[in-house]
């Protein structure tokens, strides 16, 4: 991924993300309410540090967006200028070392950019367990990389694709295969085989889909691969006929079976 840290670069990347999904959901960009540079500087003062450029760009693009305005995209998240300010003024939980607060998922899971690592910074959930009276149980936190999102931009493309783009495709199915049997190639090889087939079928990789996140898009269909102990590919298509054709190809070429 790019290592450019300029505000102008990341403003352009955020704008490209908005354009990508506005092609499928016209109101997507229109409902975003930007924050000012002064807003972001105020948050950085509260946090006692400068934010990564990609987070600054995200806040400047949609920092004052009303909660619920972009549903179903991030509908379970509390985010934006007010959410960040609230966290740093009175944090409900301790922040991980060298991490920057992003938002809260489901009202009880704070999420951060883990800047202790080399960029691109992964999005980490940092859940805690609470006792009978709402007090944090010391040492109970369990950090995890959220949904394979190894950067803020990867998270944004992943979430918008899952909740906005595929809703434009009327038909859905899944194919699957076990990866625990003898002779099954390693994960990287299986992902490579899938990517090669997707390109042959006229699909393009969704931006920022690196590592094990393999989302592919075409005007009339989409693929989402989830590798693991069982590889699963979710297929969406405009027509039932094309859905069936794609399902048959994946079953045949990738040694998978169809799920109802």
C-alpha positions in Angstrom: 0.0 0.0 0.0 1.1 3.6 -0.5 3.4 5.1 2.1 2.5 8.7 1.3 1.7 10.6 4.4 0.6 13.9 3.0 -2.9 15.2 3.7 -3.5 16.0 0.1 -2.7 12.4 -0.9 -5.1 10.9 1.6 -7.8 13.4 0.9 -7.7 12.2 -2.7 -7.8 8.5 -1.6 -10.9 9.2 0.6 -12.6 11.1 -2.3 -11.8 8.1 -4.6 -13.5 5.8 -2.1 -16.6 8.0 -2.0 -16.8 8.0 -5.8 -16.4 4.3 -6.0 -19.5 3.6 -3.9 -21.5 6.6 -5.0 -21.7 4.8 -8.4 -23.9 2.2 -6.6 -25.5 4.4 -3.9 -26.0 7.9 -5.2 -26.7 9.5 -1.8 -23.5 8.1 -0.3 -21.3 11.2 -0.7 -24.2 13.6 -0.5 -25.1 12.6 3.1 -21.5 13.1 4.4 -20.9 16.2 6.5 -17.2 17.2 6.6 -15.3 18.4 9.6 -12.9 21.4 9.5 -9.1 21.4 9.9 -9.7 23.2 13.2 -12.0 20.4 14.4 -9.2 17.9 13.7 -6.6 20.0 15.4 -8.8 20.2 18.5 -9.0 16.4 18.6 -5.2 16.1 18.2 -4.7 18.5 21.1 -7.1 16.3 23.3 -5.2 13.2 22.3 -1.8 14.7 22.7 -0.6 13.6 19.3 -1.0 14.1 15.6 -3.3 11.6 13.9 -2.2 9.5 10.9 -2.9 11.4 7.6 -5.5 8.8 6.5 -7.6 9.3 9.7 -7.3 13.1 9.3 -8.7 12.8 5.8 -11.5 10.5 6.9 -12.6 13.0 9.6 -12.3 16.0 7.2 -14.6 14.2 4.8 -17.3 12.9 7.1 -16.5 14.0 10.7 -19.8 15.7 11.3 -22.0 13.1 9.4 -25.2 12.4 11.4 -25.4 9.0 12.9 -27.6 6.8 10.7 -27.2 9.0 7.6 -25.2 6.3 5.8 -27.1 3.2 7.0 -26.6 0.3 6.5 -22.9 1.4 6.2 -21.4 1.6 9.7 -24.9 1.7 11.3 -23.7 0.0 14.4 -20.7 2.4 14.9 -20.4 5.6 16.9 -17.9 7.7 15.0 -16.9 11.2 14.0 -15.6 14.4 15.7 -17.9 14.2 18.7 -17.2 10.5 19.3 -13.4 11.0 19.2 -13.6 14.0 21.5 -15.8 12.1 24.0 -13.3 9.3 24.1 -10.3 11.5 24.8 -12.1 13.7 27.3 -13.3 10.7 29.4 -12.1 7.4 28.0 -14.4 4.5 29.0 -11.5 2.0 28.6 -7.7 2.4 28.5 -6.4 2.9 25.0 -3.8 0.5 23.7 -0.2 1.8 23.7 0.6 3.8 20.5 -2.9 3.6 19.2 -5.4 6.2 18.0 -9.1 5.9 18.7 -11.4 5.5 15.6 -14.9 4.7 16.8 -17.0 2.3 19.0 -18.7 -0.7 17.6 -22.0 -1.9 19.1 -21.7 0.5 22.0 -19.1 -1.7 23.9 -16.1 -2.3 21.6 -13.6 0.6 21.1 -11.6 0.4 17.9 -8.3 1.9 17.1 -5.6 2.4 14.5 -2.5 0.5 15.8 0.3 2.9 15.1 2.8 0.9 17.1 3.2 -1.1 13.9 4.7 0.0 10.6 2.2 1.6 8.2 -0.3 0.8 6.9 -1.8 0.6 10.3 -4.3 -2.1 11.1 -7.7 -1.5 12.5 -7.9 -3.3 15.9 -10.8 -4.0 18.1 -10.0 -3.8 21.8 -12.7 -5.4 23.7 -12.9 -5.5 27.5 -15.0 -7.6 30.0 -17.0 -5.8 32.6 -18.0 -6.8 36.1 -21.4 -6.8 37.7 -21.5 -3.0 38.3 -20.0 -2.0 35.0 -16.4 -1.8 36.1 -13.6 -3.0 33.8 -12.1 -6.3 34.8 -8.4 -5.6 34.9 -6.3 -7.5 32.3 -9.4 -8.7 30.5 -8.8 -6.8 27.2 -8.3 -8.8 24.0 -7.0 -7.0 21.0 -7.8 -8.4 17.5 -7.5 -7.2 13.9 -11.0 -6.5 12.8 -12.3 -8.5 9.8 -8.8 -8.8 8.3 -8.6 -5.0 7.9 -4.9 -4.2 7.9 -5.5 -0.5 7.1 -8.2 2.1 7.6 -8.8 2.3 3.8 -9.1 -1.5 3.6 -11.7 -1.3 6.4 -13.7 1.4 4.6 -13.7 -0.4 1.2 -14.6 -3.7 2.9 -17.5 -2.4 4.9 -19.0 -0.3 2.1 -18.7 -3.2 -0.3 -20.4 -5.6 2.0 -23.2 -3.2 3.0 -23.8 -1.0 0.0 -22.4 -2.4 -3.3 -23.8 -6.0 -3.0 -27.3 -4.7 -2.1 -27.6 -3.6 -5.7 -27.3 -7.3 -6.8 -30.6 -9.2 -6.4 -29.3 -12.8 -6.3 -26.9 -14.4 -3.9 -25.4 -17.8 -3.2 -22.2 -19.4 -1.7 -19.8 -22.0 -2.6 -17.4 -23.7 -0.1 -14.7 -26.3 0.3 -12.8 -27.8 3.2 -9.1 -27.0 3.5 -8.3 -29.7 6.1 -8.0 -32.6 3.6 -4.6 -33.9 2.5 -3.1 -32.2 -0.5 -4.9 -28.9 -0.2 -2.6 -26.0 -1.3 -1.7 -23.4 1.3 -3.8 -20.3 1.8 -1.7 -18.0 -0.4 -1.9 -20.5 -3.3 -5.6 -20.9 -3.0 -6.2 -17.1 -2.9 -3.9 -16.8 -6.0 -5.9 -19.4 -7.9 -9.2 -17.6 -7.0 -7.8 -14.2 -8.0 -6.6 -15.6 -11.4 -10.0 -17.1 -12.1 -11.8 -13.9 -11.1 -9.8 -11.8 -13.5 -10.4 -14.3 -16.3 -14.1 -13.9 -15.7 -13.9 -10.1 -16.1 -13.8 -9.1 -12.5 -11.6 -6.4 -11.0 -10.1 -6.4 -7.5 -11.8 -3.9 -5.1 -9.2 -1.3 -4.1 -7.1 -2.0 -1.0 -8.1 -5.7 -0.9 -4.7 -7.1 0.1 -3.7 -10.1 2.2 -6.5 -12.6 2.7 -9.2 -10.1 1.8 -10.2 -10.9 -1.8 -13.2 -9.0 -3.0 -13.9 -8.7 -6.7 -16.3 -6.6 -8.6 -18.0 -6.5 -12.0 -20.9 -4.4 -13.3 -23.3 -7.3 -12.9 -21.8 -9.4 -10.2 -19.4 -9.7 -7.2 -17.2 -12.2 -5.4 -16.1 -12.2 -1.8 -13.6 -14.9 -0.7 -13.2 -15.8 3.0 -10.3 -18.3 3.4 -9.9 -20.5 6.5 -10.5 -24.0 7.7 -13.3 -23.9 5.1 -12.9 -21.5 2.1 -16.1 -19.7 1.3 -16.9 -17.5 -1.6 -20.1 -15.4 -1.6 -21.4 -14.7 -5.1 -23.9 -11.9 -5.9 -25.3 -11.2 -9.4 -28.0 -9.2 -11.0 -29.6 -12.1 -12.8 -30.3 -15.6 -11.5 -29.0 -17.1 -14.7 -25.6 -15.4 -14.3 -25.5 -16.4 -10.6 -25.9 -20.0 -11.6 -23.3 -19.8 -14.3 -20.7 -18.3 -12.0 -21.5 -20.9 -9.3 -21.0 -23.7 -11.7 -17.6 -22.3 -12.9 -16.3 -21.8 -9.3 -17.5 -25.3 -8.3 -15.7 -26.8 -11.3 -12.5 -24.7 -11.4 -11.9 -24.5 -7.6 -13.2 -27.9 -6.5 -15.9 -26.4 -4.4 -19.5 -27.3 -3.7 -22.6 -25.1 -3.7 -24.5 -24.1 -0.6 -28.2 -23.4 -0.7 
